[in-house]
Amino acid sequence: MRWILSVSCLWARRLSVDVMRLFLSPAAPVLLFKPVCFGVFSAVSMFLNTLTPKFYVALTGTSSLISGLILIFEWWYFRKYGTSFIEQVSVSHLRPLLGGVDNSSPNSSSSSSNGDADSSRQSVSECKVWRNPLNLFRGAEYNRYTWVTGREPLTYYDMNLSAQDHQTFFTCDSDHLRPADAIMQKAWRERNPQARITAAHEALDLEDLARLIYTHYSIRYFLCATAYILLAEEEATTIVEAEKLFKQALKIGESCYRRSQQLQHHGAQYEAQHRRDTNVLVYIKRRLAMCSRKLGRTREAVKMMRDLMKEFPLLSMFNIHENLLESLLELQNYADVQAVLAKYDGTSTSHLSLGGFVCVCRFSPEAASRRGLSTAEMNAVEAIHRAVEFNPHVPKYLLEMKSLILPPEHILKRGDSEAIAYTFFHLQHWKRVEGALNLLHCTWEGTFRMIPYPLEKGHLFYPYPVCTETADRELLPMFHEVSVYPKKELPFFILFTAGLCSFTAMLALLTHQFPELMGVFAKAFLSTLFAPLNFIMEKVESILPSSLWHQLTRI
């Protein structure tokens, strides 16, 4: 064993001395150019010749497996976040490293930051979530759906937004001075519905106890209209029970409003109380009008809504005119509908633009093809195009091409949630008008031919926001398939990984079935791949004389 090690050491030492002499000689480039180049090719060819078909099967199979895993992850990420993970990483991290961002001028950086801030502010304003003015009752409607189907129609995000709205409208800084209001202030923050209902009963028990102990003047400190509101919304199992509770809340709300109206100018605290009492009173009257509408007393509901809009014309945050529009459509009072639309059109409420969907005309495709469209039908088609551009999700729900669910308590303008809320309350009006759905079916797709693609500019409205899908997924339940517009094209990396996975899997299968034939193909492919490089090296060797390398080394 020792003599083998000694011989190998002497051979390595002699080889190193010969290599050093070769590198230090003047003809080193000439001597090394050919052996290095052709040695590499000969080594590669020898390595490829020694490979067995099992190696190619393992190589292609492993490549197919890895690309398949990447494809599955990319598809999952795209379905959840709407973008490609590889593309997002390359844009966010690799582009700055490769010099994609120019930081040379401070002015350009500041302008770009300002542009990013403006775009972010625009996206936030476009994707602002609004309270649904036609929202259902939790106890009498949403909970009944849960009892029947076992599904939750409201998401946690939606209910959390409602809790924030209740705290904004029904509480103020001076609630701690009134025991019942202090209890309700905590109740609106509770996540558990049963805990909220229990707190509301505790507030009403204080009121009953105060009637037995205190005088009439002192009882006012224990009256609590918001407790009745909570019970009507969440505990009442029918609309009739909810209406009774709202009527009790109305008596207390009116007395509190009159008292705070007289004291509102005595300080900031009294002004906050008056603002809270106004919100409570308006909310109670609007819900009572909605109860009348649901119980079939539509004319009474219209009168209550008109009186409420006259009494509080500045409270547009409740969007009472949208409740009025739906009731007028139920009465088929289309002249008043057009008057309300003309008064409130152009505001931020998209429902008014969607109100243009209601076209009062008898439409027949066969008759229209013979005689052409009349003036009324042309106006209806224009209204449909305008409304479809504003919210392209609505037609499929109206034409029952997509399943409908209960509307959420909050909606996103121009989003799928708004389309669901509109269709839920207005589909019956469309079916009542003969020919309306036929006209919609024949004309709604023509809207998209007038909208510029890829949506940098709108036709009649500002461009469609790109953030609606994310907000709608948080507002709508998991069992509902969210409608997405425009349809997102598959990213390049998903298509690339799908093609790579399929190609390598096919190669693995063919190599396993026909190993000899695939080995011949692989060698032919590699020889063809290296043929241009061999040709270039031979041309370089023939053109450049060996003396040139010797002269260059001397210089």
C-alpha positions in Angstrom: 0.0 0.0 0.0 2.9 2.4 0.8 4.6 1.9 -2.5 1.3 2.7 -4.3 1.0 6.0 -2.4 4.7 6.9 -3.1 4.3 6.2 -6.8 1.2 8.3 -7.0 2.9 11.2 -5.2 5.9 11.1 -7.6 3.5 10.9 -10.6 1.5 13.9 -9.3 4.7 15.9 -8.6 6.1 15.2 -12.1 2.8 16.1 -13.7 2.6 19.4 -11.8 6.2 20.3 -12.9 5.3 19.5 -16.5 2.1 21.6 -16.3 4.1 24.6 -14.9 6.7 24.3 -17.6 3.9 24.2 -20.2 2.2 27.3 -18.9 5.5 29.3 -18.6 6.7 28.4 -22.1 6.2 31.1 -24.9 4.1 28.7 -27.0 1.7 28.0 -24.1 -1.4 29.6 -25.9 -0.8 27.6 -29.0 -0.3 24.3 -27.2 -3.2 24.8 -24.8 -5.9 26.2 -27.2 -6.5 22.9 -29.1 -6.3 20.5 -26.2 -8.6 22.5 -23.9 -11.3 23.0 -26.5 -11.3 19.6 -28.0 -10.7 18.0 -24.6 -13.9 19.5 -23.3 -15.9 18.3 -26.3 -14.3 14.8 -26.1 -15.1 14.6 -22.4 -18.7 15.7 -22.9 -19.2 13.2 -25.7 -17.6 10.4 -23.6 -19.8 11.3 -20.7 -22.9 11.2 -22.9 -21.9 7.9 -24.4 -21.6 6.3 -21.0 -25.1 7.3 -19.8 -27.7 4.6 -19.8 -31.4 5.0 -20.7 -32.3 4.8 -17.0 -30.5 8.1 -16.4 -32.6 9.8 -19.1 -35.8 8.3 -17.6 -34.8 9.6 -14.1 -33.8 13.0 -15.5 -37.0 13.6 -17.4 -39.2 12.1 -14.6 -37.6 14.4 -12.0 -38.0 17.4 -14.2 -41.6 16.6 -14.8 -42.2 16.2 -11.1 -40.6 19.4 -10.2 -42.3 21.4 -12.9 -45.6 19.8 -11.9 -45.2 20.9 -8.3 -44.3 24.4 -9.5 -47.4 24.4 -11.7 -49.7 23.4 -8.8 -48.3 26.1 -6.5 -48.5 28.7 -9.3 -52.2 27.8 -10.0 -53.1 27.9 -6.3 -51.4 31.3 -5.8 -53.1 32.6 -8.9 -56.5 31.4 -7.8 -56.1 32.9 -4.3 -54.3 36.2 -5.1 -54.9 36.8 -8.8 -51.3 37.0 -9.8 -48.3 34.8 -10.6 -45.9 34.2 -7.7 -42.8 34.0 -9.9 -43.8 37.2 -11.7 -44.5 39.0 -8.5 -41.1 38.0 -7.0 -39.3 38.9 -10.2 -40.9 42.3 -10.4 -40.6 43.1 -6.7 -37.1 41.8 -5.9 -35.2 40.9 -9.1 -35.9 44.1 -11.1 -34.3 46.4 -8.5 -31.3 44.2 -8.4 -31.0 44.2 -12.2 -31.2 48.0 -12.3 -34.9 48.3 -13.3 -35.4 51.3 -10.9 -33.5 54.5 -11.7 -32.4 56.2 -8.5 -30.1 58.7 -10.2 -32.3 61.8 -10.0 -34.1 62.8 -6.8 -36.8 64.6 -8.8 -37.7 61.4 -10.6 -37.8 59.4 -7.4 -40.0 62.0 -5.7 -42.3 62.2 -8.7 -42.6 58.4 -8.8 -43.4 58.3 -5.1 -46.0 60.9 -5.5 -47.5 58.9 -8.4 -47.5 55.8 -6.4 -49.3 57.6 -3.5 -51.9 59.1 -5.9 -52.5 55.7 -7.4 -52.9 54.1 -4.0 -55.3 56.8 -2.9 -57.3 56.3 -6.1 -57.4 52.5 -5.5 -58.6 53.0 -1.9 -61.3 55.4 -2.9 -62.4 53.0 -5.7 -62.6 50.0 -3.4 -64.3 51.7 -0.5 -67.0 49.5 0.9 -70.5 51.0 1.5 -73.3 49.9 3.7 -76.1 48.1 1.8 -79.2 50.4 2.2 -81.5 47.4 1.5 -79.7 45.0 3.9 -81.8 42.3 5.4 -82.6 41.6 9.1 -80.2 39.2 10.8 -82.7 37.5 13.1 -85.7 37.3 10.7 -83.9 36.6 7.4 -80.2 35.8 7.6 -80.5 33.5 10.6 -83.5 31.7 9.0 -81.3 30.9 6.0 -78.7 29.5 8.3 -81.2 27.3 10.1 -82.5 25.9 6.8 -79.2 25.4 4.9 -76.6 25.3 7.6 -74.5 27.9 5.8 -73.4 31.3 7.1 -74.6 34.0 4.6 -72.4 36.7 6.3 -68.7 36.8 6.5 -66.7 37.9 9.6 -65.4 40.9 7.6 -68.9 42.0 6.7 -70.2 41.7 10.3 -67.1 43.5 11.6 -67.9 46.4 9.3 -71.5 46.5 10.6 -70.2 46.5 14.2 -68.1 49.6 13.3 -71.1 51.3 11.7 -73.2 50.7 14.8 -70.5 52.1 17.1 -70.3 55.2 14.8 -74.0 55.8 14.5 -75.4 54.7 18.0 -72.7 55.7 20.5 -71.0 58.9 21.6 -68.5 60.0 24.2 -71.1 60.8 26.9 -72.6 57.3 27.0 -70.8 56.5 30.2 -73.1 59.0 32.0 -76.2 56.9 31.2 -76.1 53.3 32.5 -78.1 51.8 29.7 -76.1 53.5 27.0 -72.9 52.3 28.7 -74.1 48.7 28.5 -75.0 49.1 24.9 -71.7 50.7 24.1 -70.1 47.4 25.2 -72.7 45.4 23.4 -72.0 46.8 20.0 -68.4 45.7 20.4 -69.3 42.1 21.3 -68.5 39.4 18.6 -70.8 36.8 20.0 -74.5 37.5 18.9 -75.9 35.9 22.1 -73.7 38.2 24.3 -75.1 41.2 22.4 -78.7 40.1 22.9 -78.0 39.5 26.6 -76.5 42.9 27.0 -79.6 44.5 25.3 -81.9 42.7 27.8 -79.8 44.0 30.7 -80.2 47.5 29.4 -84.0 47.1 29.2 -84.0 45.6 32.7 -82.4 48.8 34.0 -85.2 50.7 32.3 -87.9 48.6 34.0 -86.2 48.9 37.4 -85.9 52.7 37.0 -89.7 53.0 36.4 -90.3 51.4 39.8 -87.8 53.5 41.7 -87.2 56.9 40.1 -89.5 59.7 39.1 -90.6 60.4 35.6 -87.8 63.0 35.2 -85.1 60.6 36.3 -86.3 57.7 34.1 -85.0 59.5 31.0 -81.5 58.6 32.0 -82.3 54.9 31.7 -84.3 54.9 28.4 -82.4 53.1 25.6 -83.7 53.0 22.1 -80.6 51.2 20.8 -81.4 48.2 22.9 -84.7 47.7 21.1 -82.8 48.2 17.8 -80.4 45.4 18.5 -83.2 43.0 19.6 -85.2 43.9 16.5 -82.3 43.3 14.2 -80.9 40.1 15.8 -83.4 38.4 18.2 -86.7 38.9 16.4 -87.4 35.8 14.2 -90.1 37.4 12.1 -90.6 40.8 10.5 -93.8 41.4 12.6 -91.8 41.0 15.8 -89.1 43.3 14.5 -91.7 45.9 13.6 -93.1 45.8 17.2 -89.7 46.3 18.7 -88.9 49.2 16.3 -92.1 50.9 17.2 -91.1 50.8 20.9 -87.7 52.1 19.9 -89.4 54.9 18.0 -91.2 56.3 21.1 -87.9 56.5 23.0 -85.9 57.8 20.1 -88.3 60.6 19.4 -88.3 61.8 23.0 -84.5 61.6 23.2 -84.2 63.5 19.9 -86.5 66.3 21.0 -84.7 66.7 24.3 -81.2 66.7 22.7 -82.4 69.1 20.0 -83.1 71.7 22.7 -79.7 71.3 24.3 -77.5 70.8 21.3 -76.1 74.4 21.4 -75.0 74.1 25.1 -71.7 72.5 24.3 -69.8 69.9 22.3 -71.1 67.1 24.5 -74.7 67.9 23.9 -74.0 68.4 20.2 -72.5 64.9 20.0 -75.6 63.5 21.8 -77.9 65.2 19.4 -76.0 63.8 16.4 -76.2 60.3 17.9 -80.0 60.7 18.7 -80.6 61.9 15.1 -78.8 58.9 13.6 -80.9 56.6 15.9 -84.2 58.2 14.9 -83.5 58.1 11.2 -82.3 54.5 11.4 -85.5 53.5 13.3 -87.8 55.2 10.8 -86.0 53.8 7.8 -86.2 50.2 9.2 -89.9 50.7 10.0 -90.5 51.7 6.4 -88.6 48.6 5.3 -90.8 46.5 7.6 -93.9 48.0 6.0 -92.5 47.2 2.5 -91.7 43.6 3.5 -95.2 43.2 5.0 -96.9 44.3 1.8 -97.8 47.9 2.9 -95.9 49.5 0.1 -97.8 52.8 -0.2 -97.3 53.3 3.6 -93.6 52.6 3.2 -93.3 55.1 0.3 -95.0 57.8 2.4 -92.7 57.1 5.4 -89.6 57.3 3.2 -90.7 60.6 1.6 -91.5 62.1 4.9 -88.1 61.0 6.3 -86.2 62.5 3.3 -88.0 65.8 3.7 -87.4 65.9 7.5 -83.7 65.0 7.2 -82.5 66.0 3.7 -78.8 66.2 4.6 -78.5 62.7 5.9 -77.4 61.1 2.6 -75.3 58.4 4.3 -78.3 56.2 4.8 -79.2 56.3 1.0 -82.9 56.4 1.8 -83.7 57.2 -1.8 -82.6 53.7 -2.9 -85.2 52.2 -0.6 -87.7 54.6 -2.1 -86.8 53.6 -5.6 -87.4 49.9 -4.9 -90.8 50.6 -3.4 -91.8 52.8 -6.3 -90.8 50.1 -8.7 -93.0 47.7 -6.8 -95.9 50.1 -7.3 -94.9 50.4 -11.0 -94.9 54.1 -10.6 -92.2 54.6 -13.3 -92.7 58.4 -13.6 -91.7 58.9 -10.0 -88.8 56.5 -10.5 -87.5 58.6 -13.3 -87.9 61.8 -11.2 -85.9 60.3 -8.3 -83.2 59.1 -10.8 -83.0 62.6 -12.3 -82.6 64.1 -8.9 -79.9 61.8 -7.5 -78.2 60.7 -10.7 -74.5 61.7 -10.9 -73.9 61.0 -7.3 -71.6 58.3 -5.9 -74.4 55.8 -5.6 -74.1 53.3 -8.4 -77.6 52.0 -7.8 -79.0 55.0 -9.6 -77.0 54.1 -12.7 -78.3 50.6 -12.4 -81.8 51.9 -12.2 -81.5 52.6 -15.9 -81.8 48.8 -16.3 -85.5 49.1 -15.9 -86.8 49.6 -19.5 -90.5 49.9 -19.8 -91.1 48.6 -23.3 -92.4 45.4 -24.9 -89.5 44.0 -26.9 -89.5 41.2 -29.4 -86.3 40.3 -31.3 -88.2 39.2 -34.3 -90.2 42.4 -34.5 -87.1 44.5 -33.9 -85.3 42.8 -36.8 -88.1 43.6 -39.2 -88.9 47.2 -38.2 -85.8 48.3 -36.3 -85.6 49.7 -32.8 -88.0 52.4 -31.7 -87.0 55.5 -29.9 -88.0 54.1 -26.5 -86.1 50.9 -27.2 -83.0 52.8 -28.3 -83.1 54.8 -25.0 -83.5 51.5 -23.1 -80.5 50.0 -25.0 -78.4 53.1 -24.2 -79.4 52.8 -20.5 -78.5 49.2 -20.5 -75.1 49.9 -22.0 -74.4 52.6 -19.5 -75.4 50.4 -16.6 -73.5 47.3 -17.8 -70.3 49.4 -18.2 -70.8 50.6 -14.6 -71.3 47.1 -13.2 -70.7 44.3 -15.7 -71.7 41.6 -13.2 -75.4 42.4 -13.1 -76.7 40.9 -16.4 -75.7 37.3 -15.6 -77.7 37.4 -12.3 -80.7 39.1 -14.0 -80.7 36.5 -16.8 -80.3 33.7 -14.2 -77.0 32.6 -15.8 -75.4 32.7 -12.3 -76.8 31.5 -9.0 -78.0 34.2 -6.6 -77.3 34.3 -2.8 -78.5 36.5 0.0 -77.0 40.0 -0.3 -74.3 41.1 2.2 -74.7 43.9 4.7 -72.0 45.9 2.8 -71.4 46.3 -0.9 -68.6 47.4 -3.1 -69.5 49.8 -5.9 -69.2 48.2 -9.3 -68.4 44.9 -7.7 -70.0 41.5 -7.5 -71.5 42.2 -4.1 -73.4 45.2 -5.5 -74.7 43.1 -8.4 -76.0 40.5 -6.0 -77.8 43.1 -3.8 -79.3 44.8 -6.9 -80.6 41.6 -8.5 -81.9 40.2 -5.2 -84.4 43.1 -4.9 -85.0 44.0 -8.5 -85.2 40.8 -10.4 -89.0 40.6 -9.7 -89.4 44.1 -11.3 -87.6 43.0 -14.4 -89.8 39.9 -14.8 -92.9 42.0 -14.3 -92.0 44.3 -17.4 -92.7 42.3 -20.5 -89.8 42.2 -22.9 -87.3 43.8 -20.5 -85.2 40.6 -20.0 -85.3 39.9 -23.8 -83.9 43.3 -24.5 -81.2 42.8 -21.9 -80.3 39.4 -23.3 -80.0 40.7 -26.8 -78.0 43.9 -26.1 -75.9 43.6 -22.9 -72.9 42.0 -24.5 -72.6 44.8 -27.0 -71.4 47.0 -24.2 -68.0 45.3 -24.0 -67.3 46.1 -27.7 -67.4 49.8 -26.9 -65.1 49.6 -23.8 -61.4 50.2 -24.7 -59.2 47.2 -23.9 -57.2 46.8 -21.7 -59.5 49.1 -19.8 -57.1 52.1 -19.4 -60.0 54.3 -20.3 -63.7 53.8 -19.8 -66.4 54.7 -22.4 -69.0 56.4 -20.3 -67.4 56.1 -16.8 -63.9 56.1 -15.3 -61.9 52.9 -15.9 -63.1 49.8 -14.1 -61.1 49.3 -10.9 -58.8 46.3 -10.5 -59.3 45.8 -6.8 -62.9 44.7 -6.7 -62.2 41.0 -6.7 -60.2 41.1 -3.4 -62.8 43.1 -1.6 -65.7 41.0 -2.9 -64.0 37.8 -1.7 -64.0 39.3 1.8 -67.6 40.4 1.7 -69.1 37.3 0.1 -69.3 33.8 1.7 -66.9 31.1 0.7 -69.5 28.9 -1.0 -70.2 31.6 -3.6 -68.1 31.8 -6.8 -67.1 35.5 -7.1 -67.7 37.0 -10.5 -64.5 38.6 -11.9 -64.3 41.3 -14.5 -62.3 41.5 -16.7 -61.5 37.8 -17.0 -57.8 37.5 -16.0 -55.6 35.8 -18.5 -53.4 33.1 -17.2 -49.9 34.3 -16.4 -47.0 33.3 -18.7 -45.3 31.3 -16.0 -48.3 29.1 -15.5 -48.5 28.3 -19.2 -44.7 27.8 -19.3 -44.6 25.4 -16.3 -47.7 23.5 -17.7 -45.9 23.1 -21.1 -42.7 22.1 -19.4 -44.4 19.6 -17.2 -46.2 18.0 -20.1 -43.2 17.9 -22.3 -40.9 16.3 -19.7 -43.6 13.8 -18.7 -43.9 12.8 -22.3 -40.1 12.4 -22.7 -40.0 10.3 -19.5 -42.7 8.0 -20.8 -41.1 7.6 -24.3 -37.7 7.0 -22.8 -39.1 4.3 -20.5 -41.0 2.6 -23.3 -38.3 3.0 -26.1 -34.9 3.5 -24.4 -32.7 2.6 -27.4 -34.5 4.8 -29.8 -34.7 7.8 -27.4 -31.0 7.4 -26.7 -30.2 7.7 -30.4 -32.5 10.8 -30.6 -30.8 12.3 -27.5 -27.3 11.9 -29.0 -28.4 13.2 -32.3 -30.0 16.2 -30.6 -26.9 17.0 -28.6 -24.5 16.6 -31.5 -26.7 18.9 -33.6 -26.7 21.4 -30.7 -22.9 21.4 -30.5 -22.3 21.3 -34.2 -22.4 25.1 -34.7 -19.9 25.6 -31.9 -17.5 23.0 -33.4 -17.8 24.7 -36.7 -16.9 28.1 -35.2 -13.9 26.7 -33.4 -12.6 25.0 -36.5 -12.9 28.3 -38.5 -11.1 30.2 -35.8 -8.3 27.7 -35.8 -7.9 27.8 -39.6 -8.1 31.6 -39.8 -5.7 32.6 -37.0 -2.1 31.3 -37.6 -0.2 29.8 -34.7 2.6 32.4 -35.1 0.1 35.1 -34.1 -0.3 33.6 -30.6 3.5 33.5 -30.3 3.9 37.2 -31.2 1.1 38.1 -28.8 2.8 36.4 -25.9 6.0 38.3 -26.6 4.3 41.7 -26.6 
